[in-house]
Amino acid sequence: MKNITREDICCVSCKFGCQLTGEATDLLNRCPLQKIAVWPGRNYFMTKGVLSIVSGQYESVFCRGCVFVDFSARNLRYFTNRNWIDYLRLTKLNIILICDAPMEALALYWKREDQTISTVITGRESLEEIKKSINYSYYGIKGGGKYKGNPLTKDEVRFLDLVVNDRSLISISRELMVEVKKIYNMKDSIRRKTGISLNKLLSR
């Protein structure tokens, strides 16, 4: 699978760090603790922040648990196609995207495209709004999120996917079967929606 990290998705609720992908064990199924995962798992401060909000708050058989996705620009290469969603689905947990400003348009695109994603959390929300969104997600209730941004289009996401795979604009034009002028228009549209140039977005 291209543009995807195959690192294990592990629960961070306790010291055992049980793996949540693959075949669930009886021990995992019988565990009374809520299932919490952060993916990709390299952001220590994000993991610590998530635990400070949700740890111990949803100890109920009705809560499926959530995987919190570090949907930041530095992880862009994982999110330009749906491979990451298919991978996270293996956990059978609700998916919550935590995105920075440049990634909001892409996050909203995936939220619109796939119901597996429970909510999108941005830096503009207050702590109370964030807690409300997470609460909705844990209990599988629709709502709880405010999505005022301008999502990328399907063609713009496809364009990004080709760019991160080092395709030239001419090559992308041929792949998408559109004129080069339209490719430049897509590039400019992405700049407006993300708030930064494509080069800066890719260099983060």
Residue frames relative to the residue before (quaternion, step in Angstrom):
aa qw qx qy qz dx dy dz
M 1.0000 0.0000 0.0000 0.0000 0.00 0.00 0.00
K 0.3399 -0.7682 0.5031 0.2028 3.58 -0.70 0.98
N 0.8418 0.2034 -0.1489 0.4774 3.52 -1.30 0.49
I 0.6213 0.5284 -0.3581 0.4545 3.60 0.94 0.73
T 0.3083 -0.7101 0.5935 0.2202 3.54 -1.11 0.67
R 0.2707 -0.7779 0.5487 0.1436 3.55 -0.84 0.95
E 0.2905 0.7633 -0.5300 0.2284 3.57 1.14 0.44
D 0.5921 -0.5890 0.4170 0.3587 3.56 -1.11 0.71
I 0.2869 -0.7100 0.6127 0.1954 3.53 -1.17 0.64
C 0.0227 -0.8428 0.5350 -0.0551 3.55 -0.32 1.27
C 0.5067 -0.6291 0.5009 0.3107 3.52 -1.14 0.69
V 0.2069 -0.7924 0.5645 0.1030 3.58 -0.98 0.85
S 0.3599 0.7667 -0.4694 0.2497 3.59 1.25 0.31
C 0.8069 0.0531 -0.0143 0.5882 3.58 1.08 -0.63
K 0.7417 -0.4548 0.2841 0.4029 3.56 -1.32 0.08
F 0.6082 0.6008 -0.3576 0.3758 3.60 1.14 -0.46
G 0.1924 -0.8395 0.4934 0.1212 3.60 1.17 -0.48
C 0.0576 0.8433 -0.5308 0.0618 3.58 0.86 0.96
Q 0.4672 -0.6685 0.5056 0.2815 3.55 -1.07 0.81
L 0.2810 -0.8011 0.5150 0.1191 3.57 -0.87 1.02
T 0.6322 0.4981 -0.3455 0.4826 3.58 1.24 -0.10
G 0.6984 0.4286 -0.3334 0.4662 3.56 -1.21 0.36
E 0.7470 -0.3672 0.2862 0.4746 3.54 -1.24 -0.36
A 0.3883 -0.7250 0.5216 0.2272 3.57 -0.74 1.07
T 0.3620 -0.7314 0.5365 0.2148 3.55 -0.93 0.88
D 0.6463 -0.5063 0.3907 0.4163 3.57 -1.28 0.35
L 0.6197 0.5536 -0.3411 0.4394 3.57 1.05 -0.78
L 0.6612 0.4989 -0.3030 0.4713 3.56 0.97 -0.86
N 0.6621 0.5141 -0.3045 0.4522 3.59 0.95 -0.85
R 0.7284 0.4259 -0.2345 0.4829 3.58 1.07 -0.74
C 0.4523 0.7024 -0.4497 0.3160 3.57 1.26 -0.14
P 0.3655 -0.7639 0.4908 0.2049 3.62 -0.75 1.03
L 0.5883 0.5976 -0.3696 0.4002 3.59 1.22 -0.28
Q 0.5564 -0.5751 0.4726 0.3693 3.55 -1.19 0.50
K 0.4021 -0.6961 0.5402 0.2489 3.54 -1.16 0.63
I 0.0294 0.7875 -0.6115 0.0715 3.56 -0.71 1.15
A 0.0605 0.7840 -0.6160 0.0475 3.56 -0.86 0.95
V 0.1543 -0.7447 0.6403 0.1079 3.55 -1.21 0.60
W 0.0492 0.8137 -0.5710 0.0967 3.57 -0.71 1.10
P 0.4831 -0.2565 -0.8220 0.1584 1.59 -1.74 1.81
G 0.5014 -0.7416 0.3886 0.2180 3.54 -1.00 0.84
R 0.4566 0.7184 -0.4316 0.2987 3.60 1.14 0.44
N 0.6307 0.5517 -0.3317 0.4334 3.60 1.24 -0.27
Y 0.2657 -0.8087 0.5086 0.1294 3.57 -0.01 1.33
F 0.6897 0.4947 -0.2917 0.4410 3.57 0.87 -0.92
M 0.6244 0.5160 -0.3455 0.4739 3.58 1.07 -0.63
T 0.6364 0.5249 -0.3258 0.4618 3.58 0.97 -0.84
K 0.6580 0.5077 -0.3018 0.4671 3.55 0.94 -0.89
G 0.6609 0.5103 -0.3034 0.4591 3.59 0.98 -0.83
V 0.6401 0.5187 -0.3213 0.4669 3.58 0.98 -0.85
L 0.6742 0.4991 -0.3012 0.4534 3.58 0.86 -0.93
S 0.6303 0.5465 -0.3426 0.4321 3.59 1.03 -0.72
I 0.6980 0.4598 -0.2589 0.4840 3.59 1.19 -0.55
V 0.8374 0.2752 -0.1009 0.4613 3.58 0.79 -1.00
S 0.5236 0.6667 -0.4268 0.3150 3.61 1.09 -0.48
G 0.8476 0.1419 -0.1391 0.4920 3.55 -0.82 1.08
Q 0.5759 0.6345 -0.3616 0.3673 3.58 1.26 -0.03
Y 0.8010 0.2791 -0.1158 0.5167 3.58 1.13 -0.56
E 0.2062 0.7934 -0.5419 0.1855 3.57 0.87 0.95
S 0.4168 0.6838 -0.4840 0.3527 3.57 0.19 1.30
V 0.5337 -0.6310 0.4593 0.3257 3.57 -1.07 0.73
F 0.6203 0.5551 -0.3390 0.4383 3.59 1.23 -0.34
C 0.6461 0.5156 -0.3153 0.4661 3.58 1.24 -0.27
R 0.3357 -0.7577 0.5283 0.1848 3.57 -0.67 1.10
G 0.4681 -0.6393 0.4740 0.3842 3.55 1.08 -0.66
C 0.2561 -0.7802 0.5581 0.1194 3.57 -1.25 0.31
V 0.2260 -0.7014 0.6508 0.1829 3.50 -1.30 0.51
F 0.2320 -0.7786 0.5754 0.0944 3.54 -0.71 1.17
V 0.2184 -0.8151 0.5307 0.0792 3.55 -0.59 1.20
D 0.3496 -0.7146 0.5724 0.1986 3.54 -0.86 1.04
F 0.0073 -0.8424 0.5345 -0.0677 3.53 0.32 1.36
S 0.2820 0.7716 -0.5123 0.2503 3.55 0.70 1.13
A 0.6932 -0.5086 0.3212 0.3971 3.54 -1.25 0.47
R 0.6219 0.5534 -0.3618 0.4197 3.59 1.02 -0.60
N 0.7107 0.4016 -0.2446 0.5232 3.59 1.26 -0.35
L 0.2271 0.8319 -0.4862 0.1414 3.59 1.28 0.26
R 0.6607 0.5589 -0.3201 0.3856 3.58 0.85 -0.94
Y 0.6328 0.5248 -0.3422 0.4550 3.59 1.17 -0.36
F 0.7738 0.4406 -0.1674 0.4231 3.57 1.10 -0.69
T 0.5106 0.6699 -0.4174 0.3411 3.61 1.19 0.25
N 0.7474 0.1578 -0.1819 0.6192 3.57 1.31 0.14
R 0.6421 -0.6038 0.3345 0.3335 3.58 -1.20 0.37
N 0.3311 0.7635 -0.5005 0.2386 3.63 1.19 0.19
W 0.6536 0.5329 -0.3196 0.4321 3.58 0.96 -0.85
I 0.6335 0.5220 -0.3354 0.4623 3.60 1.05 -0.72
D 0.6489 0.5167 -0.3142 0.4618 3.57 0.93 -0.89
Y 0.6508 0.5148 -0.3105 0.4636 3.58 1.05 -0.76
L 0.6992 0.4718 -0.2786 0.4592 3.59 0.85 -0.94
R 0.5565 0.6139 -0.3852 0.4062 3.58 1.16 -0.47
L 0.5537 0.6277 -0.3839 0.3899 3.58 1.18 -0.52
T 0.6279 0.5476 -0.3351 0.4400 3.59 1.18 -0.50
K 0.2666 -0.7810 0.5029 0.2569 3.59 1.24 -0.58
L 0.4929 0.6319 -0.4342 0.4114 3.56 1.21 0.60
N 0.5686 -0.5412 0.4765 0.3958 3.56 -1.28 0.29
I 0.2950 -0.7620 0.5546 0.1571 3.56 -1.08 0.71
I 0.0648 -0.7798 0.6227 -0.0028 3.55 -0.86 1.07
L 0.2287 -0.7787 0.5717 0.1204 3.57 -0.76 1.05
I 0.1023 -0.7578 0.6420 0.0559 3.55 -0.92 0.95
C 0.0128 0.8612 -0.5032 0.0702 3.56 -0.17 1.28
D 0.3992 -0.6544 0.5753 0.2852 3.52 -1.29 0.45
A 0.7595 -0.4399 0.2396 0.4150 3.57 -1.27 0.36
P 0.6955 0.4767 -0.3177 0.4338 3.66 0.76 -0.87
M 0.7119 0.4680 -0.2491 0.4606 3.60 1.16 -0.56
E 0.4356 0.7366 -0.4445 0.2649 3.58 1.25 -0.15
A 0.6517 0.5253 -0.3251 0.4401 3.60 0.93 -0.85
L 0.6615 0.4843 -0.2984 0.4887 3.59 1.05 -0.76
A 0.6283 0.5353 -0.3302 0.4578 3.59 1.02 -0.79
L 0.6721 0.4917 -0.2962 0.4677 3.58 0.95 -0.86
Y 0.5793 0.5615 -0.3749 0.4566 3.57 1.13 -0.56
W 0.7083 0.4503 -0.2719 0.4708 3.60 0.81 -0.98
K 0.5981 0.5500 -0.3654 0.4541 3.59 1.08 -0.63
R 0.6721 0.4918 -0.2862 0.4738 3.57 0.99 -0.81
E 0.7134 0.4893 -0.2478 0.4362 3.57 1.04 -0.83
D 0.8280 0.1749 -0.0436 0.5310 3.59 1.00 -0.72
Q 0.3746 -0.7590 0.4975 0.1901 3.57 -0.67 1.14
T 0.4714 0.6621 -0.4455 0.3755 3.59 1.26 -0.14
I 0.6593 0.4913 -0.3003 0.4834 3.58 1.12 -0.66
S 0.3390 -0.7850 0.4892 0.1719 3.56 -0.51 1.21
T 0.7991 -0.1514 0.1537 0.5612 3.56 0.81 -0.97
V 0.2980 -0.7115 0.6057 0.1951 3.53 -1.36 0.32
I 0.1385 -0.7868 0.5992 0.0515 3.56 -0.80 1.04
T 0.1110 -0.8015 0.5871 0.0257 3.56 -0.82 1.05
G 0.6542 -0.5395 0.3758 0.3738 3.53 -1.32 0.22
R 0.5896 0.5973 -0.3664 0.4017 3.59 1.25 -0.21
E 0.6198 0.5848 -0.3393 0.3985 3.57 1.19 -0.40
S 0.4835 -0.6391 0.5135 0.3067 3.54 -1.19 0.62
L 0.6711 -0.4892 0.3636 0.4219 3.57 -1.26 0.30
E 0.6483 0.5185 -0.3216 0.4554 3.59 0.99 -0.77
E 0.6479 0.5067 -0.3155 0.4732 3.58 1.03 -0.76
I 0.6289 0.5284 -0.3263 0.4678 3.57 1.06 -0.76
K 0.6612 0.5032 -0.3070 0.4640 3.58 0.91 -0.90
K 0.6365 0.5290 -0.3254 0.4574 3.58 1.03 -0.77
S 0.6544 0.5116 -0.3091 0.4632 3.58 0.94 -0.87
I 0.6584 0.5002 -0.3047 0.4727 3.57 0.97 -0.86
N 0.6304 0.5453 -0.3283 0.4444 3.55 0.99 -0.81
Y 0.6338 0.5193 -0.3147 0.4792 3.56 0.99 -0.87
S 0.6735 0.5169 -0.2983 0.4361 3.56 0.91 -0.94
Y 0.6622 0.5195 -0.3157 0.4382 3.58 0.89 -0.88
Y 0.7622 0.3572 -0.1998 0.5015 3.57 0.98 -0.75
G 0.5003 -0.7066 0.3976 0.3040 3.56 1.28 0.28
I 0.4244 0.6952 -0.4655 0.3463 3.57 1.13 0.66
K 0.4184 -0.7008 0.5159 0.2601 3.57 -0.88 0.91
G 0.6649 0.4636 -0.3747 0.4501 3.53 -1.11 0.74
G 0.5834 0.6255 -0.4071 0.3206 3.53 -1.24 -0.37
G 0.7329 0.3663 -0.2360 0.5225 3.58 1.24 -0.03
K 0.2160 -0.7589 0.6007 0.1288 3.57 -1.07 0.73
Y 0.0423 -0.8259 0.5613 -0.0320 3.54 -0.49 1.19
K 0.0345 0.8459 -0.5257 0.0832 3.55 0.10 1.32
G 0.5303 0.6644 -0.3963 0.3469 3.55 1.25 -0.14
N 0.4863 -0.6339 0.5205 0.3013 3.55 -1.37 0.06
P 0.2682 -0.8092 0.4965 0.1634 3.63 -0.20 1.20
L 0.5526 -0.5666 0.4863 0.3703 3.53 -1.25 0.42
T 0.4564 -0.6486 0.5286 0.3028 3.56 -1.25 0.38
K 0.6825 -0.4716 0.3600 0.4268 3.56 -1.30 0.22
D 0.6594 0.5050 -0.3070 0.4646 3.59 0.96 -0.83
E 0.6490 0.5152 -0.3202 0.4592 3.60 1.01 -0.77
V 0.6400 0.4996 -0.3248 0.4851 3.59 1.04 -0.71
R 0.6308 0.5167 -0.3266 0.4779 3.57 1.00 -0.78
F 0.6129 0.5412 -0.3316 0.4707 3.57 1.05 -0.79
L 0.6587 0.5063 -0.3056 0.4651 3.61 0.88 -0.93
D 0.6417 0.5366 -0.3255 0.4408 3.56 0.96 -0.87
L 0.6731 0.4789 -0.2925 0.4818 3.57 0.99 -0.80
V 0.6290 0.5410 -0.3342 0.4472 3.59 1.03 -0.77
V 0.6995 0.4642 -0.2871 0.4614 3.60 0.84 -0.91
N 0.6631 0.4436 -0.3047 0.5203 3.57 1.29 -0.21
D 0.5648 -0.6834 0.3320 0.3221 3.52 1.28 0.72
R 0.3637 0.7084 -0.5185 0.3115 3.55 1.01 0.79
S 0.4587 -0.6753 0.5057 0.2790 3.57 -1.03 0.78
L 0.6484 -0.5257 0.3732 0.4049 3.56 -1.25 0.37
I 0.6185 0.5329 -0.3419 0.4654 3.58 1.08 -0.70
S 0.6617 0.5041 -0.2976 0.4685 3.56 0.97 -0.90
I 0.6375 0.5209 -0.3193 0.4695 3.58 1.04 -0.80
S 0.6127 0.5580 -0.3362 0.4474 3.55 1.03 -0.81
R 0.6768 0.4787 -0.2862 0.4805 3.57 0.96 -0.86
E 0.6431 0.5393 -0.3163 0.4422 3.57 0.98 -0.88
L 0.7522 0.3745 -0.2012 0.5034 3.57 0.91 -0.94
M 0.3427 -0.7760 0.4634 0.2563 3.55 1.34 -0.11
V 0.5258 0.5665 -0.4487 0.4486 3.54 0.85 1.08
E 0.6220 -0.5451 0.4056 0.3892 3.56 -1.25 0.36
V 0.6237 -0.5519 0.4002 0.3826 3.55 -1.18 0.59
K 0.5892 0.5831 -0.3650 0.4238 3.59 1.06 -0.70
K 0.6654 0.4926 -0.3071 0.4692 3.59 0.97 -0.82
I 0.5945 0.5564 -0.3569 0.4578 3.58 1.11 -0.62
Y 0.6583 0.4860 -0.3053 0.4870 3.57 0.98 -0.81
N 0.6137 0.5366 -0.3429 0.4667 3.58 1.10 -0.65
M 0.6280 0.5236 -0.3265 0.4743 3.59 1.03 -0.79
K 0.6401 0.5375 -0.3138 0.4504 3.54 0.95 -0.92
D 0.6814 0.4775 -0.2807 0.4785 3.56 0.95 -0.90
S 0.6233 0.5377 -0.3353 0.4582 3.59 1.05 -0.72
I 0.6391 0.5149 -0.3175 0.4749 3.58 1.00 -0.82
R 0.6245 0.5374 -0.3357 0.4565 3.59 1.03 -0.79
R 0.6793 0.4911 -0.2947 0.4588 3.58 0.91 -0.90
K 0.7026 0.4767 -0.2718 0.4530 3.58 0.95 -0.86
T 0.7257 0.4115 -0.2443 0.4943 3.59 1.06 -0.67
G 0.4419 -0.7200 0.4348 0.3119 3.56 1.21 -0.45
I 0.7515 0.2587 -0.1919 0.5758 3.59 1.26 0.03
S 0.6164 -0.5486 0.4069 0.3918 3.56 -1.26 0.36
L 0.6399 -0.5363 0.3882 0.3901 3.55 -1.22 0.47
N 0.6322 0.5395 -0.3356 0.4434 3.59 0.98 -0.78
K 0.6709 0.4795 -0.2996 0.4798 3.58 0.94 -0.84
L 0.6281 0.5402 -0.3360 0.4482 3.58 1.03 -0.77
L 0.7063 0.4647 -0.2589 0.4671 3.57 0.96 -0.88
S 0.6885 0.5019 -0.2848 0.4394 3.60 1.14 -0.56
R 0.5255 0.6585 -0.4125 0.3467 3.60 1.20 -0.11
